[in-house]
Amino acid sequence: MPTLYGDDVDRRKLRLNLQMLPDLMDGVQAGTIDDVTAALVALGPARRLYGELATLLILLRLLPATSTMAERSFSSLRRHIYVQR
């Protein structure tokens, strides 16, 4: 886990949560983050047992899928190449 998030996630507790993940999923393979989130929500108040996993899911949902800076760079590069032709 990158140091970017500092103390947001306790690695030791997250490792334990990930070891318990097959029990949470009842042996069903999780295909998406939504699958794991739905399993956590279904636990009700007991989802506190998976606190670090829940925090990780929140962080994953908040991360941008792309970098706008990179997109802008490629876009301006395309314009620059188009103008040169």
C-alpha positions in Angstrom: 0.0 0.0 0.0 1.5 3.3 -1.0 2.4 5.8 1.7 0.1 8.3 0.0 -2.7 7.2 2.3 -0.6 7.2 5.5 -2.6 5.8 8.4 -5.9 5.4 6.5 -5.4 1.6 6.4 -3.7 -0.6 8.9 -1.8 -3.2 6.9 -2.0 -5.9 9.5 -5.7 -5.6 9.9 -6.2 -5.4 6.2 -4.2 -8.6 5.7 -6.5 -10.3 8.2 -9.6 -8.9 6.5 -8.4 -10.2 3.1 -7.8 -13.6 4.7 -11.4 -13.6 5.9 -12.7 -12.5 2.4 -13.5 -16.0 1.2 -15.8 -16.5 4.3 -17.4 -13.2 3.6 -18.1 -14.2 0.0 -19.4 -17.6 1.0 -17.0 -19.3 -1.5 -18.3 -17.3 -4.4 -15.6 -15.6 -6.5 -15.8 -11.8 -6.3 -15.7 -10.4 -9.8 -16.0 -6.7 -9.0 -15.7 -4.3 -6.2 -19.5 -4.1 -6.2 -19.6 -7.8 -5.3 -17.5 -7.3 -2.2 -19.4 -4.1 -1.3 -22.7 -5.9 -1.5 -21.5 -8.7 0.7 -20.3 -6.2 3.3 -23.6 -4.3 3.2 -25.5 -7.6 3.7 -23.6 -8.2 6.9 -25.3 -5.3 8.6 -23.7 -4.1 11.8 -21.3 -7.1 11.7 -19.5 -5.4 8.8 -17.4 -3.6 11.4 -15.4 -6.9 11.5 -14.2 -5.9 8.0 -13.3 -2.2 8.8 -10.1 -2.1 6.9 -11.5 -3.8 3.9 -14.4 -1.3 3.9 -11.9 1.6 4.1 -9.9 0.1 1.2 -13.1 -0.1 -0.9 -13.9 3.5 -0.2 -10.4 4.6 -1.3 -10.7 2.5 -4.4 -14.0 4.1 -5.3 -12.6 7.6 -4.8 -9.5 7.2 -6.9 -9.9 8.6 -10.4 -9.8 6.0 -13.2 -7.7 8.3 -15.3 -5.5 11.3 -14.8 -6.8 14.4 -16.4 -3.3 15.8 -16.6 -2.3 12.9 -18.8 -5.5 13.2 -20.9 -4.8 16.9 -21.4 -1.2 16.2 -22.5 -2.3 13.6 -25.1 -5.0 15.9 -26.3 -2.6 18.9 -26.8 -0.1 16.5 -28.4 -2.7 15.4 -30.9 -3.5 19.0 -31.7 0.1 19.8 -32.1 0.7 16.9 -34.5 -2.4 17.8 -36.4 -1.2 21.4 -36.9 2.2 20.3 -38.1 0.7 18.2 -40.9 
